[in-house]
Amino acid sequence: MSDQMFFADGLAGLEPGARTELASDEAGHVRAARIRPGHRLVVIDGAGSRWEAELVALDRRRASCRLLVPLLPEPALPLHLWAPVANRDRSLWLVEKVVELGAATITWMEWERSRSVADAGRSKGFLRRAENRARAALKQSGRSWLPRLEGPVAPEEAFDRHDGAGWLADAEGRPRLADEVARGREGRCAGSRLTVAVGPEGGLTGPERRRCLEAGFELVSLSLANLRFETAAVVAVAAAAAMLADDENEADDERAT
């Protein structure tokens, strides 16, 4: 079986033996991988469904396969990122990395200091490019859950919808990130949400920072150095993902006993 993954829409509820079309842009990827009818591959829908399948037909525009065996996906992490509206290329790089780490949503925040960024991801075209990057990163990483991408969103709208715990990457955060992870695990329940918020270059304004604190965000210091927004986001999301994955593993062990 090929270890490469391909997208197919509408896998939920299908049974072994069902035939399904791969997503419209996947036929070229199948040909590039030199997969021929009769060969096996893995198909996903980005919403948790994951199947071993057999390619049964391939032409220039379409590829179809027959579902063989459902595969167990990894648990979806209740991990959410608020990233600043910022430089487009660096934001697209950020999408790739946090998808690999398992973020469930990426929300672009129109912080006060984001408004002056000219080369920013505000257009619908940016969201399409971000979606394409996310799909590619999901296939490369072998994960099963495609994050929801949204934005730009005004801070107050995001705060109105916020639920659960939160970390705000902030130079004045104490304790350092490793200690925050250890403290954050105390009393946490598996499946509880965690939102990681990262400000733009120059950081949040005083009122924005206070609003985060009022919403229950913990200040998390990532490094003694000043980090770019995309570096800060990847560091914080990686730590949060590791913590949440440990929570899920411990919960599974408890259920098994």
Salt bridges, closest charged atoms under 4 A:
GLU21 OE2 - ARG62 NH2 3.07
ASP25 OD1 - ARG135 NH2 3.94
GLU26 OE1 - HIS29 ND1 2.63
GLU26 OE1 - LYS139 NZ 2.90
GLU52 OE2 - ARG40 NH1 2.74
GLU54 OE1 - ARG66 NH2 2.50
GLU74 OE2 - ARG143 NH1 3.80
GLU96 OE2 - ARG133 NH1 3.24
GLU100 OE2 - LYS97 NZ 3.94
GLU110 OE1 - ARG122 NE 3.07
GLU112 OE1 - ARG115 NH1 3.15
ASP119 OD1 - ARG88 NH2 2.41
GLU150 OE1 - ARG148 NE 3.73
GLU150 OE2 - ARG161 NH2 2.93
GLU156 OE2 - ARG211 NE 3.18
GLU157 OE2 - ARG161 NH1 3.50
ASP170 OD2 - ARG209 NE 2.79
GLU172 OE1 - ARG209 NH2 3.15
GLU180 OE1 - ARG183 NH2 3.25
GLU201 OE2 - ARG90 NH2 2.64
GLU218 OE1 - ARG183 NH2 3.02
GLU230 OE2 - ARG90 NE 2.99
ASP246 OD2 - ARG185 NH1 3.85
ASP247 OD1 - ARG185 NE 3.44
ASP247 OD2 - ARG188 NE 3.01
GLU250 OE2 - ARG185 NH2 2.55
ASP252 OD1 - ARG255 NH2 2.28
